[in-house]
């Protein structure tokens, strides 16, 4: 599964986690290019923002999520 998704019109978006409440918000982004399994984003994100990378097809605007990190159980 990918963090990057597309609207019916072809525009790209990701789900960004808003702190401190851990709600998600859809954010339009401008992909720059692919390198292997990584995508570079040219516009739409700020350094340090948390992007959802799993379960994105189940998200809805304003949903509360429980972020996990690598190694978390």
N, C-alpha and C positions, 0 to 999 in steps of 0.2 A: 504494500500500500504506500501511497505517496502523500506527502504533506500538501503538494500542489494539486489543485483541482481546477476545473473549468466550468464556467457558466454556459448556458445554451448558446449565447452569442460568441463564445470562444474566448472571452476574457478570463484571465487566470486569477485565482484567489487562494488564500490560506486562512486557517483559523488561528487567531492570536489569543493568548490567554491574558486577561486583564487581572492585574494584582490590585488589592489583596484578596478580592472575593473569588478569584479563580473562575470567572465567567469567560465564555468565549465570544469572540466577535469576528465575523467574516471580514477579510481585508483584501481588496484588489491589489495585485502586485504586477510588476512588469518583469517577466523572466528575461534574462540576458542570454543564457546558453546552458548547455549540458556538458558536464565533464564526468564520464563514467556514470555513477548513480547519484551524482550531486547536481543541483541546479543553482545557478547564480541569479540573484534577484537584483535588478537594476533600480527599482523604485517600489515603494510601498511599505518597507520595513525599516525600523530603527535598530541600531546596535543594542543587543541585550534583550530584545523582545523574545518571548517564548512562543514558539509555533507548535501546534499539535501535529504529531507525526503518525498517530495510529487512531483508528476508529473515526476518521474524519467524515465518512459517509453517514454516520449516525448523529452528527452534531446539528444543533439548531441554535440560532442567535440567542445569546444570553444564558445558555445552559451552564451549569456549574460543573466543573471537572475536578478530578483529583490528580494533579500532576505527579508523575513518577520520574525518577532519573535512572540512568544505567546502574545496575546493581541493586536497585530497590526491590524489596520483596513485598 
